[in-house]
Amino acid sequence: MTFQEMFAQVQAHLAGADVSNIQDHLAYQFHIIGDAEGVFYAEVKDGQLRVEPYSYDDRDVEFTCTADTLFKLAARKLDPLLAVTLGKLKVEGDVPKALKLREILASR
């Protein structure tokens, strides 16, 4: 899988997320390692979710994982805390804001 293919799946997966009730500004950067290596970000601002294939310098949280791990997390087939414990997911930054990602994923 290429980065472009993986990113298209991520965009499609998040397209239906309802973030209208999230008042905080959230900026997440995803550093994908392995086969689909690349960087993208997701930002919640003014009740809108944007997902773009770029680096985001002013991020709140950076997640590092493989595309496989990312898709398992999104499908709720892998618990995020277990993924961190197993070394499959690295999280840097504002942990309370990182936990809000669950709310975003649950809203779609």
Secondary structure, DSSP 8 states (H G I E B T S, - for coil): --HHHHHHHHHHHHTT---TT--S-EEEEEEEESTT-EEEEEEEETTEEEEESS--TT-SEEEEEEHHHHHHHHTTSS-HHHHHHTTS-EEEE-HHHHHHHHHHHHT-
